[in-house]
Amino acid sequence: MASGYEFFRYRDAAGEWRWRFKAPNNKIMADSGEGYESLRSCDNAIDIIKREAAGAAKT
């Protein structure tokens, strides 16, 4: 079953790809903070976050 959390990809005003991580209530919890020239680069950033977030330290 899906959790309702999702990554949303979009193009910004400069034509670069960005991502937002949205909660089930549609609130933005995180964003890319930078634009990517290609959709593949944007997807790679999302994949890194998905892979590494569980082990991230809380400081």
N, C-alpha and C positions, 0 to 999 in steps of 0.2 A: 504494500500500500504506500502511496506517495505521502510524503510528510507535509507538502505544501510549500516548503522552502525551495527557492529556485534561483538560478543564475539567469539574468536577463541581459542579452547582448544587444548593442545598438551602435549606430554611427553618430558621432558628435558633429558639431557645426563645421569642424575642420575636415570631416570625412574620415576620421580615424575611428577604429573600433574600441568600444569600452564595455565594461560589464558592471552590473549591479547585482547584489545578492539581496533578494527580497524574502520577507517573512510571509506566512500565510495571510496576515492581515494587510498585505501589500506595502508594508513599511520597508524602506531601504535600510538594511542593516550594515552594508559595506559597499564600497564602490572601488573601481580600479585605480583611481587617482592618477592615471595616465592613459593616453591613447595608444593604440597599436595600429601599425600600418596595415596588417593583414588580419583576417578573421582567424587564421590558423594560429597566429601569435597570441591573440586574445584567448582562444580556446586552450592553448598551452598554459597560459597563466591560470586559468580556471582549474585545469587539471592539477597543477602544482598545489594550489590551495586545497583542493579536495583531498589530495594525497597526504599533505603535510599538516593540515589543521589539527587533526586528532592528537598529534604528538607535540603541538606547540606549547611552550612554557607560558604559564600565567605569571606575570610580574607586576 
